[in-house]
Amino acid sequence: MKTLFALLVCFLILTVLSGCSTRHANTTAAPDQQESQEPFVIVNPFRDDPDNPSPHNPLIKRFGDIPEVRTYIRLKQKLVNTSGLTADEAIAYFTAELHLYQYDYSRNILNRLKKSKKTNKAFGQPDDEIVFRYTGITQHNLVRGDNVTRILPDGTKIISDPRLTNDPTIIPPEKRRELNLNKDRNDKKTAVNGEKH
């Protein structure tokens, strides 16, 4: 009997407590409680216009529309899409990156670039030489083991997996398009009837 009474008391307490936080389905939240819903927009931060960046750019949302963000976007685009950066551009790029992220890696490279620029100036080297180049993307798959994937600037994908073979697998850009490994906006999509758009 005491157990039944204790269970009944617990049931009543839970019923009362759960009813305290509920709201009738027809009531709406007060205007100050309604959250403003932003539209869901995907913006690639490094394809955005650095002179007029989108307010949906993740870098603008995180750091604000500051000169360092614009410099970082502009020089990152130049690094990836051209032959590289000169000493002054590389120093500006890593200064902006250091301001945004405070990476020790950026600080070390920035210090080396500044020393290198002083040395080159002392020896009379020209300032417009390319000193920093984009060499591709390297991805380490730590979950699966020692799998290392590199994507070179020309689009070639190199997969090194010592568990499979000792030689790396090299997939040229043409083959990546055939295998649909390179999802590019310029690739033509096949329609349902087999016609190309």
Number of C-alpha atoms within 10 A of each C-alpha: 6 7 8 9 10 11 12 12 12 12 12 12 12 11 11 11 11 10 10 8 7 8 10 6 6 6 7 10 10 7 7 7 8 9 8 7 6 7 7 7 9 9 15 12 20 18 13 17 14 18 11 9 18 17 13 18 20 15 22 16 11 11 12 13 16 10 12 19 23 20 20 23 24 18 22 20 18 17 20 16 11 11 15 21 23 18 21 16 19 23 21 18 24 24 20 21 21 18 15 15 10 13 12 10 10 19 16 12 15 20 14 13 19 15 12 14 19 13 12 14 12 9 9 9 12 11 13 11 12 14 17 16 15 16 15 14 12 14 11 13 12 9 7 8 11 13 16 16 19 18 19 16 15 10 16 18 24 17 18 19 18 13 9 10 9 9 10 15 14 15 17 15 17 12 14 15 14 9 11 11 12 16 10 9 7 6 10 9 11 10 9 7 6 8 8 9 7
